[in-house]
């Protein structure tokens, strides 16, 4: 198949190749369109977004786009959480922890399957390079594992149901991946084997990479790449696949059959696309001669299909399945969240009024008193929530029993005092009658 492609491939002129060599900061699409255009003549691609004035510290497009992807995913997620019964306040800790876990997991996954690149001449590990993520080296599947693992642990601590949260996180992941993949564009990386399609890209760096890794690519994948032909922009394929997946999963959200189904669909959808796209890439992580991401992607597709079928069967047989947003626990947590938001809104309004009153020379004593009361309510709420989270279920039951006993004892004491009072009143009345 590859030999046939190379035999029928269009050729890139020597002049065009020479121009690419003399303009290493440009990216070309040599087969795009019939006439001359900006894609054929090349456009500048710089991995550096900008340099902070007065310093040598550079902000890369790669990191910036990942941050934008995370931000957009969070905006989407927090808008959707209440619809699945999740308290956004509790979920905040899970999201922050998940992001940290994603970065650590993505790096460890990549390093684990590229240990030779991080080994010193003495045979030890170069920890300085291992933690240097500014030059890339983050694996998506490692990020997913780290995010779900850390986020899941925090969700358990915060007493938050994980499966409905994951239904929101899945489409959010697709947003982040769709945007973040364009960081590979600015780095001119994550490309595939040769292609003569109009969007096939070519640059000095693609030629250098293919020349340096020609033998290794042929040994592992059986592909005999041509250094002087364009390559597949795999990052573009994955970005478009993620956008389509986000649209479909977002539309399906209202039709899910059980909590967690949308996340399983995300796992299956992303795995399906990644399986085929990974087959095109020339920079895959390998375990022997097996592409690691392709193996993981295929496993994810099969696992997602099986689990969806199994859980749908369980839900269908149960006949009375309740989504988390239909439970009393969810209703109580959301009511608490709404009350807290109302307190924050009132507090903000009072602060504004106090500022206006101070500016006009009016008395602010009453307004400050109201603000202090609101702060007391907030503090009390936080304390109750903390106490609730620290107390285990058996302890709660024990304390409830004690409270019931105290109430019963108090009730008995009240009745006793009432009876004693009646007896005293009766004695006094008899005494009065005798005196009369």
C-alpha positions in Angstrom: 0.0 0.0 0.0 2.8 2.4 0.9 4.9 1.5 -2.1 1.9 2.1 -4.4 1.2 5.5 -2.7 4.9 6.5 -3.3 4.8 5.3 -6.9 1.7 7.3 -7.7 2.5 10.3 -5.5 2.9 13.7 -6.9 6.3 15.2 -6.6 7.4 18.3 -4.8 9.8 20.3 -6.9 13.4 20.8 -6.0 12.9 24.5 -5.9 10.0 24.1 -3.4 12.1 21.8 -1.2 15.0 24.3 -1.3 12.7 27.1 -0.3 11.4 25.0 2.7 15.0 24.4 3.7 15.8 28.1 3.7 12.6 28.9 5.6 12.5 26.5 8.6 9.9 28.6 10.4 7.3 28.1 7.6 4.7 25.4 7.0 3.6 24.4 3.5 0.7 22.6 1.9 2.3 22.0 -1.5 -0.8 20.2 -3.1 -3.5 22.6 -1.8 -5.5 24.1 -4.7 -4.5 24.6 -8.4 -2.9 28.1 -8.5 -0.6 29.9 -6.2 -2.0 30.6 -2.7 -0.7 31.2 0.9 -0.8 27.5 1.7 1.4 26.6 -1.2 3.8 29.5 -0.7 4.0 28.8 3.1 3.0 30.6 6.2 5.0 31.2 9.4 4.4 29.0 12.4 6.1 29.9 15.7 5.7 27.8 18.7 6.3 30.9 20.9 3.2 32.9 21.5 5.0 35.8 23.1 7.9 36.7 25.5 7.1 38.4 28.8 8.5 41.9 28.5 11.7 42.4 30.5 12.4 38.7 30.8 13.5 35.7 28.7 10.4 33.7 29.8 8.4 32.6 26.7 4.7 31.6 26.6 4.2 28.7 24.1 1.1 28.3 22.0 1.0 24.6 23.2 0.6 25.5 26.8 -1.8 28.4 26.1 -4.1 26.3 24.0 -4.2 23.5 26.6 -5.2 26.1 29.2 -7.9 27.5 26.8 -9.2 24.0 26.3 -9.4 23.4 30.0 -11.1 26.7 30.6 -13.8 26.0 27.9 -14.3 22.5 29.3 -14.8 23.9 32.8 -17.3 26.6 31.6 -19.3 23.8 29.8 -19.1 21.5 32.8 -20.2 24.0 35.4 -23.2 25.0 33.2 -24.3 21.3 33.0 -23.6 20.0 36.5 -26.9 21.0 38.1 -28.9 19.3 35.3 -27.4 15.9 36.3 -27.8 16.6 40.0 -24.2 17.5 40.9 -23.4 20.3 43.3 -20.9 22.6 41.4 -19.4 23.8 44.7 -18.4 20.3 45.7 -17.3 19.5 42.1 -14.8 22.4 42.1 -12.4 20.4 44.2 -12.7 17.4 42.0 -12.1 19.4 38.8 -9.0 21.1 40.3 -7.6 17.8 41.5 -8.5 16.2 38.2 -6.5 18.8 36.3 -3.4 18.3 38.5 -3.8 14.5 38.2 -4.2 14.8 34.4 -0.9 16.7 34.0 1.0 14.2 36.2 -0.6 11.2 34.6 0.0 12.4 31.1 3.7 13.0 31.8 4.2 9.7 33.6 2.5 7.8 30.9 4.7 9.4 28.2 7.9 8.9 30.2 7.1 5.3 31.0 7.0 4.4 27.3 10.0 6.6 26.4 12.4 5.8 29.3 15.4 5.6 27.0 14.9 9.4 26.2 15.1 10.2 29.9 18.0 8.0 30.9 21.4 9.4 31.7 24.7 8.1 30.4 25.3 6.4 33.8 22.0 4.5 33.5 20.0 6.6 35.9 16.9 8.7 35.3 17.2 12.4 34.4 14.6 13.8 36.7 15.2 17.3 35.5 14.1 16.3 32.0 11.2 14.2 33.3 9.5 17.2 35.0 10.3 19.5 32.0 6.9 19.5 30.3 7.5 22.8 28.4 9.0 20.9 25.5 6.0 18.6 25.2 5.7 14.9 26.0 2.2 14.6 27.4 0.1 11.5 26.6 -3.7 11.9 26.3 -4.5 8.5 27.8 -2.2 9.1 30.8 -4.0 12.4 31.3 -7.4 10.7 31.3 -6.3 8.0 33.8 -4.7 10.6 36.1 -7.8 12.9 35.9 -10.3 10.2 36.7 -8.2 8.6 39.4 -7.5 11.8 41.4 -10.9 13.4 40.7 -12.6 10.2 41.8 -10.7 10.1 45.1 -11.7 13.7 45.8 -15.3 13.0 44.8 -15.4 10.2 47.4 -14.0 12.5 50.1 -16.5 15.2 49.2 -19.3 12.7 49.1 -20.1 13.5 45.5 -21.6 10.9 43.1 -18.9 10.2 40.5 -20.9 8.8 37.6 -23.2 11.8 36.8 -20.1 14.0 37.2 -18.3 11.9 34.6 -21.2 12.4 32.2 -20.4 16.1 32.2 -16.7 15.6 32.2 -16.7 13.4 29.1 -17.9 16.0 26.6 -15.7 18.5 28.5 -12.7 16.3 27.7 -13.6 16.4 24.0 -13.6 20.2 24.1 -10.2 20.4 25.8 -8.7 17.8 23.4 -10.2 19.5 20.3 -8.6 22.9 21.3 -5.4 21.5 22.8 -4.5 19.4 19.7 -3.8 22.7 17.9 -0.8 23.1 20.1 0.7 20.2 18.0 0.1 22.4 14.9 2.3 25.2 16.3 4.9 22.7 17.4 4.7 21.0 14.0 4.3 17.6 15.6 1.8 14.7 15.9 1.8 14.2 12.1 1.5 11.0 10.2 2.9 9.1 7.2 3.0 10.5 3.6 -0.1 11.7 1.8 -0.9 13.5 -1.5 -4.1 14.9 -0.1 -4.6 18.7 -0.5 -4.2 19.3 3.3 -0.9 17.3 3.5 1.6 19.5 5.3 5.3 19.8 4.8 8.2 21.8 6.4 11.8 21.7 7.2 11.1 20.1 10.5 8.9 17.3 9.0 11.7 16.5 6.5 14.3 16.5 9.3 12.1 14.2 11.5 11.5 11.7 8.7 15.1 11.7 7.7 16.3 11.1 11.3 13.7 8.4 12.0 13.3 6.8 8.6 14.8 3.4 9.6 13.0 3.2 13.0 9.6 4.0 11.3 10.2 1.3 8.7 11.3 -1.2 11.4 8.3 -0.7 13.7 5.5 0.1 11.4 6.7 -1.3 8.0 6.2 2.2 6.4 8.9 3.4 4.0 8.3 7.1 4.3 9.4 9.6 1.7 11.3 12.5 3.3 10.3 14.9 0.5 6.5 14.3 0.5 3.8 16.0 2.7 2.5 14.2 5.8 -0.9 13.6 7.3 -1.9 16.4 9.9 -3.1 13.9 12.5 -3.7 16.6 15.1 -6.3 18.1 12.7 -8.1 14.8 12.2 -8.3 14.3 16.0 -9.4 17.8 16.6 -12.3 17.5 14.1 -13.2 14.0 15.5 -13.4 15.5 19.0 -15.6 18.4 17.9 -18.0 16.0 16.2 -18.1 13.8 19.3 -18.8 16.7 21.5 -21.8 17.8 19.4 -23.2 14.2 19.4 -22.7 13.5 23.1 -24.1 16.9 24.1 -27.2 16.2 22.0 -27.5 12.7 23.6 -27.2 13.9 27.2 -31.0 14.2 27.7 -31.5 10.7 26.4 -29.0 8.8 28.5 -30.3 5.6 30.1 -28.1 5.6 33.2 -25.6 7.8 35.1 -22.2 7.3 33.5 -23.5 6.3 30.0 -22.3 9.5 28.3 -18.8 9.0 29.8 -18.7 5.5 28.5 -19.7 6.8 25.1 -16.9 9.3 25.2 -14.4 6.6 26.0 -15.7 4.5 23.0 -16.0 7.5 20.6 -12.5 8.9 21.3 -11.0 5.4 21.3 -12.6 4.6 17.9 -11.1 7.7 16.3 -7.8 7.4 18.0 -7.4 3.8 16.9 -7.4 4.7 13.2 -5.6 8.1 13.5 -2.8 6.5 15.6 -2.3 4.0 12.7 -1.2 7.0 10.5 1.3 8.5 13.0 5.0 8.2 12.8 5.8 9.3 16.4 3.7 6.7 18.3 4.8 5.3 21.6 5.5 1.6 21.2 5.5 -1.5 23.4 7.7 -3.8 21.3 6.1 -3.5 17.9 2.7 -2.6 19.2 1.5 1.0 19.2 0.5 1.6 22.8 -2.2 4.2 22.1 -3.7 2.0 19.4 -3.9 -1.0 21.8 -5.4 1.2 24.6 -7.9 2.8 22.2 -9.1 -0.6 20.8 -9.5 -1.9 24.4 -11.5 1.2 25.4 -13.9 0.8 22.5 -14.6 -2.8 23.3 -14.9 -2.1 27.1 -17.2 0.8 26.5 -19.6 -1.2 24.2 -19.7 -4.1 26.7 -20.3 -2.0 29.7 -23.1 0.1 28.0 -24.9 -3.2 27.0 -24.5 -4.7 30.5 -25.7 -1.6 32.4 -28.6 -0.9 30.0 -29.7 -4.5 30.6 -29.5 -4.0 34.4 -31.5 -0.8 34.2 -34.1 -2.3 31.9 -34.6 -5.3 34.3 -34.8 -3.2 37.4 -37.7 -1.2 36.0 -37.4 1.6 38.7 -34.0 3.1 38.0 -33.5 6.6 39.3 -31.0 9.1 38.0 -28.9 10.8 40.6 -30.7 14.1 40.0 -33.9 12.4 41.1 -32.6 11.4 44.5 -33.1 13.1 47.9 -29.3 13.4 48.4 -28.9 15.4 45.2 -31.9 17.6 46.0 -30.4 18.3 49.5 -27.0 19.1 48.1 -28.3 21.4 45.4 -30.6 23.2 47.8 -27.6 23.8 50.0 -25.7 25.1 47.0 -28.5 27.5 46.0 -28.9 28.8 49.5 -25.1 29.5 49.6 -25.2 31.3 46.3 -28.1 33.5 47.5 -26.0 34.4 50.6 -23.1 35.3 48.3 -25.3 37.4 46.1 -26.7 39.3 49.1 -23.3 39.8 50.5 -22.0 41.3 47.3 -25.0 43.6 47.1 -24.5 44.8 50.7 -20.8 45.5 50.0 -21.8 47.6 47.1 -24.3 49.5 49.2 -21.7 50.1 52.0 -19.3 51.5 49.5 -21.9 53.8 48.0 -22.9 54.9 51.6 -19.3 55.6 52.6 -18.8 57.7 49.4 -21.9 59.8 50.2 -21.1 60.2 53.9 -24.1 58.2 55.1 -24.2 55.9 58.1 -23.2 52.3 57.3 -23.8 50.7 60.7 -27.0 48.9 59.8 -25.6 47.7 56.5 -22.4 46.4 58.2 -24.5 44.6 60.8 -26.5 42.9 58.0 -23.2 41.9 56.3 -21.8 40.5 59.5 -25.0 38.4 59.9 -24.6 37.0 56.4 -21.0 36.1 57.1 -22.0 34.3 60.2 -24.5 32.3 58.2 -21.8 31.4 55.7 -19.4 30.4 58.5 -22.0 28.3 60.2 -22.9 26.6 56.9 -19.3 25.8 56.2 -18.8 24.4 59.7 -21.9 22.2 59.4 -20.8 20.9 56.0 -17.3 20.1 57.3 -18.7 18.3 60.4 -21.0 16.4 58.1 -18.2 15.3 55.8 -15.9 14.4 58.7 -18.5 12.2 60.4 -19.0 8.7 59.2 -22.4 7.1 58.8 -22.1 4.9 61.9 -21.0 8.0 63.9 -24.0 10.0 62.5 -26.3 7.2 63.5 -24.8 7.1 67.0 -25.1 10.9 67.4 -28.7 10.7 66.1 -29.5 8.1 68.8 -27.9 10.3 71.5 -29.9 13.3 70.2 -33.1 11.3 70.3 -32.2 10.1 73.9 -31.5 13.7 74.9 -34.8 14.9 73.4 -36.7 12.0 75.1 -35.0 12.8 78.5 -35.7 16.5 78.0 -39.3 15.7 77.2 -39.6 13.5 80.3 -38.0 16.2 82.4 -40.5 18.8 81.0 -43.4 16.5 81.8 -42.1 15.9 85.3 -41.7 19.6 85.9 -45.2 20.2 84.5 -46.7 17.5 86.9 -44.8 18.9 89.8 -46.1 22.4 89.0 -49.6 21.1 88.8 -49.2 19.4 92.2 -47.9 22.6 93.7 -50.7 24.6 92.3 -53.2 22.1 93.7 -51.6 22.2 97.1 -51.7 26.0 97.2 -55.4 26.0 96.1 -56.3 23.6 98.9 -54.3 25.6 101.4 -56.1 28.8 100.4 -59.5 27.1 100.7 -58.6 25.9 104.2 -57.4 29.4 105.2 -60.6 30.9 104.0 
